[in-house]
Amino acid sequence: QSSLLVLATRFSDIELREEEGIPTEEFLESCYAIVPVLDKLGPTVFAPVKMDFVGNIKKINQKFITNKEEFDTLQKIVLHEVNAGVAQVRNSATEALLWLKRGLKFLKGFLTEVKNGEKNIQTAL
C-alpha cells in the first residue's frame, strides 16, 4: 500500500468558469482532500492547523448548501456577503475563505521547505 494519498479533486484540475470564477464544490472537495495529509505530516504538530482548516471549510460549505445553485462559485458567495453587508462579520464564509487561503499558503510554504530538503519540522514551519 502506497503512503501517498490520491486527491479526489486536485486544485490543478479545477476549471475556472470564465466570468463566474472558482466552482465552490470542487474547491471544497480539494480542501477536504488535504485534511488526511495534515494527519500524515504530524497529528500533534498540525492539530491546530487541521482544526482551523476544517472549521473554515465547514463554514464555506454551510453557506454553499443553503443554495447550491446561487453559490456555485466562491466569487458568488463573497459578492452575496459583501452586498448583504456580512462579509466582514465573524464566521462569515468570506472570512473563512480568507483564512482558508492563508492556511493553504502556509501549507504550501511548509511543503516547499520540506521538498527543498529541510529536515527540521520547526525550521520548515
C-alpha positions as CSV (number, residue, x, y, z in Angstrom):
1,Q,0.0,0.0,0.0
2,S,1.4,3.4,-1.0
3,S,1.9,6.0,1.6
4,L,1.0,8.7,-0.9
5,L,-2.6,9.9,-0.9
6,V,-4.5,10.4,-4.0
7,L,-6.5,13.6,-4.0
8,A,-10.1,13.2,-5.2
9,T,-10.2,16.6,-6.9
10,R,-6.9,18.4,-7.3
11,F,-6.7,22.1,-7.3
12,S,-5.0,22.0,-10.6
13,D,-8.0,20.1,-12.1
14,I,-10.5,22.7,-11.2
15,E,-11.7,24.5,-14.2
16,L,-12.3,28.2,-13.7
17,R,-15.6,29.4,-15.1
18,E,-14.8,32.3,-17.4
19,E,-16.9,35.0,-15.9
20,E,-18.0,33.3,-12.7
21,G,-14.8,32.1,-11.1
22,I,-13.9,29.1,-8.9
23,P,-16.5,26.3,-8.6
24,T,-17.3,26.0,-4.9
25,E,-18.0,22.3,-4.7
26,E,-14.8,21.3,-6.5
27,F,-12.8,23.7,-4.4
28,L,-14.2,22.3,-1.1
29,E,-13.5,18.7,-2.3
30,S,-9.9,19.7,-2.9
31,C,-9.6,21.3,0.5
32,Y,-11.2,18.3,2.3
33,A,-8.7,16.0,0.4
34,I,-5.8,17.8,2.2
35,V,-7.1,17.0,5.7
36,P,-5.6,13.4,5.8
37,V,-2.3,14.9,4.5
38,L,-2.2,17.0,7.7
39,D,-2.6,13.9,9.8
40,K,0.3,12.2,7.9
41,L,2.5,15.3,8.4
42,G,2.1,15.2,12.1
43,P,-1.2,14.7,14.0
44,T,0.2,16.6,17.0
45,V,2.1,19.4,15.3
46,F,-0.6,20.0,12.8
47,A,-3.6,19.6,15.1
48,P,-4.3,23.4,15.4
49,V,-3.8,23.9,11.6
50,K,-6.2,21.0,10.9
51,M,-8.9,22.3,13.3
52,D,-8.7,25.7,11.7
53,F,-8.6,24.3,8.2
54,V,-11.6,22.0,8.7
55,G,-13.6,24.7,10.6
56,N,-13.1,27.1,7.6
57,I,-14.1,24.5,5.1
58,K,-17.2,23.8,7.1
59,K,-18.2,27.5,7.3
60,I,-17.9,27.8,3.5
61,N,-19.8,24.6,2.9
62,Q,-22.6,25.7,5.3
63,K,-23.1,28.8,3.1
64,F,-22.9,26.7,-0.1
65,I,-25.5,24.2,0.9
66,T,-28.1,26.9,1.7
67,N,-28.3,27.5,-2.1
68,K,-26.0,25.3,-4.2
69,E,-27.2,26.9,-7.5
70,E,-26.8,30.5,-6.3
71,F,-23.5,29.9,-4.6
72,D,-21.9,27.6,-7.2
73,T,-18.7,29.7,-7.2
74,L,-16.7,31.2,-4.4
75,Q,-16.9,34.6,-6.0
76,K,-20.7,34.5,-5.9
77,I,-20.6,33.7,-2.2
78,V,-18.3,36.6,-1.5
79,L,-20.3,39.0,-3.6
80,H,-23.5,37.9,-1.9
81,E,-22.0,38.5,1.6
82,V,-20.5,41.9,0.5
83,N,-23.8,43.0,-0.8
84,A,-25.6,41.8,2.3
85,G,-23.0,43.6,4.5
86,V,-21.9,40.5,6.3
87,A,-18.6,39.7,4.5
88,Q,-16.6,41.1,7.5
89,V,-18.8,39.5,10.1
90,R,-17.0,36.9,12.3
91,N,-17.6,33.4,10.9
92,S,-18.8,34.6,7.5
93,A,-18.0,32.4,4.5
94,T,-15.9,35.3,3.2
95,E,-13.8,35.4,6.4
96,A,-13.5,31.6,6.3
97,L,-12.3,31.7,2.7
98,L,-9.6,34.3,3.7
99,W,-8.3,32.1,6.5
100,L,-8.5,29.0,4.3
101,K,-6.4,30.8,1.7
102,R,-3.9,31.7,4.3
103,G,-3.8,28.1,5.6
104,L,-3.2,26.8,2.1
105,K,-0.4,29.3,1.5
106,F,1.2,28.3,4.8
107,L,0.9,24.6,4.0
108,K,2.4,25.2,0.5
109,G,5.3,27.1,2.1
110,F,5.9,24.3,4.6
111,L,5.8,21.6,2.0
112,T,8.2,23.6,-0.2
113,E,10.7,23.8,2.6
114,V,10.4,20.0,3.2
115,K,10.7,19.3,-0.6
116,N,13.8,21.5,-0.7
117,G,15.5,19.3,1.9
118,E,14.6,20.8,5.3
119,K,14.6,18.0,7.8
120,N,13.7,20.0,10.9
121,I,9.9,20.5,11.2
122,Q,10.2,23.6,13.4
123,T,12.5,25.2,10.9
124,A,10.3,24.3,8.0
125,L,7.3,25.7,9.9
